[in-house]
Amino acid sequence: MCIPLCVCVCHIYRVASRDAGKAMLDAIMGEIIVTCEKIHWLCREGEQWLEPDKRSPGIMSFYKKARVEYHPVGVVSAAYGRVDT
C-alpha cells in the first residue's frame, strides 16, 4: 500500500515539531528541508565520495601501498529522550 507523500510530510513535521518543541514552520524549515537537501546531495555526489581513495603510506613505507575504502553501514545507533537504566 502506497501512502501519498503529502500525508507522510504532514506526519513528519508534526512529529518533528512535537519532539523538538519547534513551531510547525520551524520544523519544516529546520528538519524536513535540510534532510531533503542532504538526501539530494547524497544521491548526486555520494558515489564519488564513497569510492576507494589512494593515500600515501608515508616516507618510511615507500614500498607499500595504502588506500581507504568506505563501507556505509546505515544507522548504527540513535537514542532520543530519556534512557532508563
MDAnalysis code that builds the backbone (N, CA, C; Angstrom):
import MDAnalysis as mda
import numpy as np

u = mda.Universe.empty(255, n_residues=85, atom_resindex=np.repeat(np.arange(85), 3), trajectory=True)
u.add_TopologyAttr("name", ["N", "CA", "C"] * 85)
u.add_TopologyAttr("resid", np.arange(1, 86))
u.add_TopologyAttr("resname", ["MET", "CYS", "ILE", "PRO", "LEU", "CYS", "VAL", "CYS", "VAL", "CYS", "HIS", "ILE", "TYR", "ARG", "VAL", "ALA", "SER", "ARG", "ASP", "ALA", "GLY", "LYS", "ALA", "MET", "LEU", "ASP", "ALA", "ILE", "MET", "GLY", "GLU", "ILE", "ILE", "VAL", "THR", "CYS", "GLU", "LYS", "ILE", "HIS", "TRP", "LEU", "CYS", "ARG", "GLU", "GLY", "GLU", "GLN", "TRP", "LEU", "GLU", "PRO", "ASP", "LYS", "ARG", "SER", "PRO", "GLY", "ILE", "MET", "SER", "PHE", "TYR", "LYS", "LYS", "ALA", "ARG", "VAL", "GLU", "TYR", "HIS", "PRO", "VAL", "GLY", "VAL", "VAL", "SER", "ALA", "ALA", "TYR", "GLY", "ARG", "VAL", "ASP", "THR"])
u.atoms.positions = np.array([
    [0.835, -1.179, 0.000],
    [0.000, 0.000, 0.000],
    [0.878, 1.240, 0.000],
    [0.644, 2.140, -0.899],
    [1.443, 3.347, -1.030],
    [0.738, 4.519, -0.341],
    [1.460, 5.207, 0.532],
    [0.907, 6.367, 1.230],
    [1.337, 7.615, 0.477],
    [0.416, 8.552, 0.199],
    [0.792, 9.772, -0.509],
    [1.853, 10.562, 0.253],
    [2.743, 11.216, -0.502],
    [3.852, 11.949, 0.098],
    [3.376, 13.055, 1.025],
    [2.292, 13.743, 0.655],
    [1.807, 14.852, 1.489],
    [1.386, 14.364, 2.869],
    [0.850, 13.149, 2.963],
    [0.458, 12.594, 4.253],
    [1.700, 12.309, 5.078],
    [2.742, 11.779, 4.450],
    [3.987, 11.483, 5.154],
    [4.642, 12.762, 5.664],
    [4.719, 13.790, 4.828],
    [5.352, 15.043, 5.225],
    [4.588, 15.686, 6.370],
    [3.253, 15.652, 6.314],
    [2.451, 16.213, 7.403],
    [2.748, 15.488, 8.713],
    [2.829, 14.178, 8.665],
    [3.135, 13.404, 9.866],
    [4.552, 13.702, 10.350],
    [5.514, 13.792, 9.434],
    [6.903, 14.047, 9.807],
    [7.050, 15.406, 10.475],
    [6.442, 16.454, 9.914],
    [6.633, 17.752, 10.538],
    [5.858, 17.874, 11.840],
    [4.758, 17.148, 12.006],
    [4.080, 17.148, 13.310],
    [4.958, 16.499, 14.374],
    [5.574, 15.369, 14.036],
    [6.441, 14.673, 14.984],
    [7.685, 15.509, 15.279],
    [8.292, 16.108, 14.231],
    [9.470, 16.951, 14.439],
    [9.130, 18.155, 15.301],
    [7.980, 18.732, 15.086],
    [7.542, 19.878, 15.871],
    [7.325, 19.482, 17.331],
    [6.689, 18.364, 17.532],
    [6.405, 17.901, 18.897],
    [7.688, 17.515, 19.631],
    [8.555, 16.731, 18.983],
    [9.756, 16.240, 19.650],
    [10.789, 17.329, 19.911],
    [10.949, 18.263, 18.985],
    [11.951, 19.310, 19.131],
    [11.392, 20.558, 19.809],
    [10.087, 20.610, 20.005],
    [9.478, 21.777, 20.620],
    [9.502, 22.995, 19.722],
    [9.465, 22.772, 18.427],
    [9.508, 23.865, 17.454],
    [8.121, 24.149, 16.918],
    [7.957, 25.371, 16.388],
    [6.725, 25.693, 15.672],
    [6.704, 24.904, 14.364],
    [5.534, 24.774, 13.768],
    [5.405, 23.978, 12.546],
    [6.315, 24.481, 11.432],
    [6.377, 25.810, 11.230],
    [7.221, 26.362, 10.177],
    [8.697, 26.102, 10.460],
    [9.107, 26.224, 11.723],
    [10.496, 25.935, 12.086],
    [10.832, 24.463, 11.872],
    [9.873, 23.586, 12.139],
    [10.092, 22.157, 11.916],
    [10.267, 21.870, 10.432],
    [9.475, 22.524, 9.584],
    [9.600, 22.316, 8.135],
    [10.931, 22.857, 7.635],
    [11.258, 24.093, 8.040],
    [12.488, 24.731, 7.549],
    [13.743, 24.094, 8.144],
    [13.692, 23.681, 9.407],
    [14.882, 23.194, 10.076],
    [15.084, 21.699, 10.022],
    [14.063, 20.953, 9.748],
    [14.185, 19.496, 9.759],
    [13.959, 18.894, 8.372],
    [12.806, 19.149, 7.795],
    [12.421, 18.467, 6.562],
    [13.212, 18.965, 5.364],
    [13.302, 20.277, 5.177],
    [14.013, 20.809, 4.014],
    [15.495, 20.480, 4.087],
    [16.091, 20.590, 5.275],
    [17.509, 20.271, 5.433],
    [17.765, 18.797, 5.141],
    [16.909, 17.919, 5.638],
    [17.060, 16.485, 5.392],
    [16.899, 16.163, 3.915],
    [15.931, 16.780, 3.250],
    [15.737, 16.553, 1.809],
    [16.948, 17.033, 1.014],
    [17.532, 18.154, 1.408],
    [18.735, 18.649, 0.732],
    [19.910, 17.693, 0.921],
    [20.061, 17.136, 2.113],
    [21.141, 16.171, 2.362],
    [20.946, 14.910, 1.522],
    [19.717, 14.428, 1.438],
    [19.433, 13.244, 0.620],
    [19.708, 13.544, -0.850],
    [19.312, 14.726, -1.313],
    [19.561, 15.131, -2.697],
    [21.064, 15.187, -2.975],
    [21.849, 15.751, -2.056],
    [23.302, 15.829, -2.231],
    [23.909, 14.428, -2.275],
    [23.455, 13.534, -1.384],
    [23.987, 12.169, -1.370],
    [23.682, 11.434, -2.666],
    [22.497, 11.631, -3.213],
    [22.145, 10.986, -4.485],
    [23.029, 11.500, -5.613],
    [23.368, 12.788, -5.571],
    [24.161, 13.401, -6.621],
    [25.654, 13.127, -6.454],
    [26.186, 13.244, -5.241],
    [27.628, 13.222, -5.004],
    [28.125, 12.005, -4.227],
    [27.234, 11.217, -3.665],
    [27.628, 10.146, -2.758],
    [28.544, 9.108, -3.364],
    [28.278, 8.709, -4.587],
    [29.094, 7.674, -5.220],
    [30.543, 8.128, -5.384],
    [30.714, 9.386, -5.736],
    [32.067, 9.937, -5.907],
    [32.824, 9.926, -4.574],
    [32.166, 10.286, -3.475],
    [32.835, 10.384, -2.183],
    [33.016, 9.035, -1.511],
    [32.320, 8.006, -1.974],
    [32.448, 6.688, -1.362],
    [33.350, 5.739, -2.132],
    [33.903, 6.167, -3.264],
    [34.799, 5.276, -3.997],
    [36.153, 5.197, -3.282],
    [36.882, 4.076, -3.449],
    [38.177, 3.914, -2.779],
    [39.136, 5.057, -3.120],
    [39.921, 5.436, -2.120],
    [40.819, 6.577, -2.243],
    [42.246, 6.131, -1.945],
    [43.180, 6.407, -2.862],
    [44.585, 6.055, -2.634],
    [45.221, 7.104, -1.732],
    [46.026, 6.648, -0.769],
    [46.719, 7.530, 0.164],
    [48.204, 7.192, 0.185],
    [48.972, 8.133, 0.635],
    [50.410, 7.907, 0.798],
    [50.645, 7.197, 2.128],
    [51.397, 6.093, 2.123],
    [51.658, 5.380, 3.377],
    [52.740, 6.056, 4.224],
    [53.377, 7.081, 3.713],
    [54.431, 7.762, 4.461],
    [55.796, 7.484, 3.848],
    [56.744, 8.297, 4.195],
    [58.065, 8.189, 3.579],
    [58.815, 6.930, 4.005],
    [58.577, 6.428, 5.198],
    [59.279, 5.242, 5.673],
    [58.697, 3.955, 5.092],
    [57.532, 4.030, 4.509],
    [56.895, 2.856, 3.914],
    [56.703, 3.083, 2.416],
    [57.735, 3.602, 1.751],
    [57.626, 3.940, 0.327],
    [57.372, 2.721, -0.549],
    [57.673, 1.550, -0.065],
    [57.491, 0.323, -0.838],
    [56.092, -0.284, -0.645],
    [55.237, 0.353, 0.148],
    [53.892, -0.156, 0.400],
    [52.856, 0.744, -0.259],
    [51.655, 0.219, -0.379],
    [50.533, 0.982, -0.909],
    [49.466, 1.097, 0.186],
    [48.716, 2.169, 0.133],
    [47.632, 2.355, 1.099],
    [46.418, 2.912, 0.372],
    [45.258, 2.488, 0.798],
    [44.021, 3.047, 0.272],
    [42.950, 2.961, 1.349],
    [41.963, 3.832, 1.216],
    [40.853, 3.891, 2.162],
    [39.601, 3.469, 1.420],
    [38.873, 2.532, 1.996],
    [37.600, 2.093, 1.439],
    [36.498, 2.413, 2.431],
    [35.422, 2.979, 1.933],
    [34.278, 3.324, 2.773],
    [33.196, 2.276, 2.585],
    [32.694, 1.772, 3.680],
    [31.616, 0.794, 3.659],
    [30.459, 1.332, 4.499],
    [29.461, 1.963, 3.864],
    [28.349, 2.507, 4.646],
    [27.581, 1.394, 5.343],
    [27.268, 1.602, 6.598],
    [26.561, 0.593, 7.379],
    [25.182, 1.058, 7.821],
    [24.767, 2.258, 7.415],
    [23.458, 2.754, 7.813],
    [23.507, 3.354, 9.204],
    [22.383, 3.372, 9.872],
    [22.311, 3.936, 11.217],
    [22.860, 2.917, 12.195],
    [23.868, 3.317, 12.948],
    [24.472, 2.415, 13.919],
    [23.711, 2.472, 15.228],
    [23.458, 3.668, 15.733],
    [22.641, 3.797, 16.934],
    [22.063, 5.199, 17.002],
    [20.930, 5.285, 17.600],
    [20.284, 6.579, 17.812],
    [19.412, 6.461, 19.046],
    [19.489, 7.451, 19.908],
    [18.680, 7.431, 21.122],
    [18.021, 8.791, 21.280],
    [16.759, 8.791, 21.580],
    [16.012, 10.013, 21.816],
    [15.387, 9.954, 23.198],
    [15.337, 11.084, 23.840],
    [14.631, 11.166, 25.109],
    [15.414, 10.532, 26.254],
    [14.722, 10.165, 27.254],
    [15.326, 9.610, 28.460],
    [15.590, 8.111, 28.288],
    [16.754, 7.695, 28.721],
    [17.106, 6.270, 28.674],
    [17.031, 5.726, 30.087],
    [16.160, 4.764, 30.332],
    [16.028, 4.165, 31.666],
    [17.080, 3.095, 31.849],
    [17.699, 3.105, 33.015],
    [18.701, 2.072, 33.326],
    [18.238, 1.228, 34.471],
])
